[in-house]
């Protein structure tokens, strides 16, 4: 697919569904490519398919890599607050032929997913009970 054409179609999507920022669509497209590479799926064949669950995990990993501790804040600014929002973005692109789906793929594949705070903030929070020398000594004796 031509990137410029995809951008034009995304701008058209935004005219009818302005819930999410342009950047959210571009990010999901990039996260899909990242996920395909992570899963070692064939890049140039019709059989390439990523499930909703696989894409959500790829989005999580890619967001942490790209935005670090700011991932949830970035998504919030783009209007994305839960996994179902990623599903809406994906299906908006499917409906405009930027992405393809299989018959068994549904918006429900993105329901539930993960909690954004757990997925995007917790990896950067300090250990709630840092190990002190006394804690380490007790663990060694046990």
N, C-alpha and C positions, 0 to 999 in steps of 0.2 A: 504494500500500500504506500501511496505517496504521502509523505509527511505533510506537505503543504495542503493537499486535498483534505486530509484528516483534520487539520486545523480549521479549515473552512467549514467542514461539517460540524465540528464541535461548536463553532460560533453560532451555527444555525440551531443546534440543540439548545444553546443557552438562551436563544430568543423565545423558545417555548417552555423551557424548564430551567429557570435561573437559580435553582437551589444551590448549585455547586459552582465553584470558580473554575474558570478555564484550566488553571493549573492542576486542579484535581483530576481532570480528564487526561491531561498529558502524563501526570504521575501514574495513573492506573495503567495506561498504555506502556510506560517504561517498566512498571512493576511486573506486568505480564511478561515482557521480554526477559527480565531478570529471573522470574520464576521458571520460565522455560529453560533457561541456561542452568539454573540450580537443579532442576529435575532431569537434566540431560535429555530433554525431549528433542526430536529431530526438528531443526529450525526451518527447513524448506519444504516440508511435505504437508499434504492435506490431512494426514493423520495426527498432526500435532493438536493436542487438546489438554487443557488445564481445567480441572474441576474448580468449583467455587471455593471449596475448602483449601485446595492447593494454592489458589490465587490469594486468598486471605492470608495464608502463612507467608507467601512471597511478598505481599504488600507489607506485612509486619516487618519482615527481615530487611526489605529494601528501605523502608522508612527509617528504621533504626540506623542503618548504614548511612543514609543520606542526610537525615535531620537530627539524629541522636536524641538527646533529651528534649528537643523542641518539637518532635514529631506530632504529639497530640495537639500542641498549640498551632502548628502549621495546618493540620487537618481542620481544627476548629475554625480557623480563619477562612478556610475554603468551604465551610458549610458541612464538613464531614465529621459526624459525631459518633457514628456506630457502624458496624459491619454492613448493615442493611443499606447504608448510604453508598458504600462501594458497589453493592449489588445494583442499586439504581443507576449508578454511573455506567457500569458494565452493560446493563440492558438498554440504556439510552444509546450506547455505542453499537450494540447489536442491532437495535431497531433502525439504525442509520447505516448499517453495513460497514462500520469501521472494524467491528469484531464479529466473529461467527460463534454460534452455539450449536450444541447437539440437541436433539429432541428432548432428551432427559434433563437438560439444564434448565433450572428455574430460578426465579428471584429468591425463593425459599432457601436455596443453597447458601445464601449469605446471612440468613437469620441466625441469631444467637452468636455465632462466631466467637469473638473474644471481647472482653471488657477493655476499653481503650486505656484506662488508667493502669490496669495490670500489664497490658501489652507494651505500652509506650513510656510509662513513667517508672514503674517498678524496677526495670533493669538498671536504672541510674540512681536509685535510692540507696543510701548506706545500709549496711547490715544492721538490723534493729538492735542486736545484742553483740557488739564487737567483742571479740575474744581478748580477754586480758591475760596476763601471764598466769594469774591464779586459775582461770578457767582452763587454760591449756594444761597446767600442771595437774588439775583434777582429772581431766580427760585422759591424760597419760597414765595416771595411777589406776584408773578403772579398768 
